[in-house]
Amino acid sequence: MRRAQRRRRRGGQTGPNVFAELLLRLRPIGLALRATPPLRGGEFCLYLFAILIGAVSSAFAQVSEPPSLQFARPQGPAAPPPVITLQDALERAKQVDAPYHLAIADAAVAREDRVQAKSALLPTASHTTQYLGTQGNGRAPSGRFVTNDGVHVYRSWGIVHQDINPNTFYKSSYRRAQAAEALAAAKVEIAQRGLAVTVTRNYYALVTSQRKYATAQQSFQQAQRFLEITQQQENAGQVAHSDVVKAQVQYEQQRQGLQEAMLGMENTRLNLAVLLFPELNENFTVVDDLDSARTLPPFSEVQTMAGNQNPDIRVAQEALRQATQDVRIAQNALLPSLAIDGNYGIEANAFALHSVVAAAPQYGPLPNLGYYVVGNFTLPVFDWGIRRSKIRQAQTREQQARVELTQVQRQLLGNLYLFYNEALTARSAVDGLRRAADLAAESLRLIVLRYQAGESTALEVVDAQNTLVQARNAYDDAQTRYRVALATLQTVTGAF
């Protein structure tokens, strides 16, 4: 009998051992029949059939390990898995996140626009060399074109150009480019803070799923142990077969819960791997630091940080500054402008410092190197109202930017209260659920002892096991919620 029990525990039960176990189960039948009052033939057969079914089902009930699931996993390097902290995860995510890099690229483009706008305020210098070949007229030494004094004309000029207009004095385009650069930089910070929330949520989702998997393993072991206890109690005639059935149901449920917890852990690991690695790789481990969460600052300090370091406010302010400069640029189009070109070089019939002028050869070789200045004064007169229309367009955009700024300010204040209250609630939930988890563990221990002493029911044990699982999972979820709430609050205030 002992060898049969050992084989049954190892999961290697054979046919003869099953029948031996069945004989042991049938031993109490004789005692039951002796204590049973006289029954008629049909009632006696039904009663005997019920006892046989219970004995057979109890004999064939075996405690087996959960089937191992083989998930499809990406192939990673064979090196030891790196240990990644939350800060490491944030740095890795910054290197591979496409929206964050897009914000950085936009900021770089805006910076170059500002450099170009500043350079446009200064004079420009260039050099040009040309050859003008003109058809002769047969008699005069000059060409057929009035502007050319000979058949061959060579130009080699150094040109200095300067625009003198209202934009040059007011620096409207340059200031607009400065506002665009500051706006793009603020969007980079917004993208960075949003990425921090995403990484924090996925990082601690993996930590929590690992905890839930450990809880599911422990619950499965407790259900397995409880099933063994009920079978032993039934063998001793101390409990009914319904307790074994209840324990078997609980065992199957906990086994399925363990498989679901394993799936959840694998899913969260893959979600985090997508954020951290340029090539999908799940060969890494994370640090469980949920119990060392940062403290929540007082609201007055958080409010001050939100007023000084919020990028959403800066985006709205710089957008308004851009719109104001657009109005100035549109108004400048109504004012006159002046363009000056200073040219120095040669324009002669020969590519030389001295040559004979084709139209006046009698003067002999003359100097070719010299300068001339061209000034172009433009005064706007009439354009069918186009410039006035552009001014009205720019003023409409400016008014809309002011409205959006006030909206962002109100939204910021509302989010500040919402996020801070969420963090307060999450922190309070962590404290309460920690005590609840401890009480649930102690309650399960006491109820199991009472059941072994015959003072409790199987339903109470199962309920205590489920309560412990729920309490531990709720505690882990509350810790993750608090961490995510802190990261969300920092999107408004900045790091603290």
Sequence and secondary structure as in RCSB ss.txt:
>XXXX:A:sequence
MRRAQRRRRRGGQTGPNVFAELLLRLRPIGLALRATPPLRGGEFCLYLFAILIGAVSSAFAQVSEPPSLQFARPQ
GPAAPPPVITLQDALERAKQVDAPYHLAIADAAVAREDRVQAKSALLPTASHTTQYLGTQGNGRAPSGRFVTNDG
VHVYRSWGIVHQDINPNTFYKSSYRRAQAAEALAAAKVEIAQRGLAVTVTRNYYALVTSQRKYATAQQSFQQAQR
FLEITQQQENAGQVAHSDVVKAQVQYEQQRQGLQEAMLGMENTRLNLAVLLFPELNENFTVVDDLDSARTLPPFS
EVQTMAGNQNPDIRVAQEALRQATQDVRIAQNALLPSLAIDGNYGIEANAFALHSVVAAAPQYGPLPNLGYYVVG
NFTLPVFDWGIRRSKIRQAQTREQQARVELTQVQRQLLGNLYLFYNEALTARSAVDGLRRAADLAAESLRLIVLR
YQAGESTALEVVDAQNTLVQARNAYDDAQTRYRVALATLQTVTGAF
>XXXX:A:secstr
 HHHHHHHHTT   HHHHHHHHHHHHHHHHHHHHHS    HHHHHHHHHHHHHHHHHHHH               
  SS   EE HHHHHHHHHHH HHHHHHHHHHHHHHHHHHHHHHTTS EEEEEEEEEE  B SSSSSBSSTT SS
SEEEEEEEEEEEEESHHHHH HHHHHHHHHHHHHHHHHHHHHHHHHHHHHHHHHHHHHHHHHHHHHHHHHHHHHH
HHHHHHHHHHTTSS HHHHHHHHHHHHHHHHHHHHHHHHHHHHHHHHHHHH SS     EE   GGG      HH
HHHHHHHHH HHHHHHHHHHHHHHHHHHHHHHTTS EEEEEEEEEEEESSSSSEEE TT GGG EEE  EEEEEE
EEE     TTHHHHHHHHHHHHHHHHHHHHHHHHHHHHHHHHHHHHHHHHHHHHHHHHHHHHHHHHHHHHHHHHH
HHTTSS HHHHHHHHHHHHHHHHHHHHHHHHHHHHHHHHHHHH   
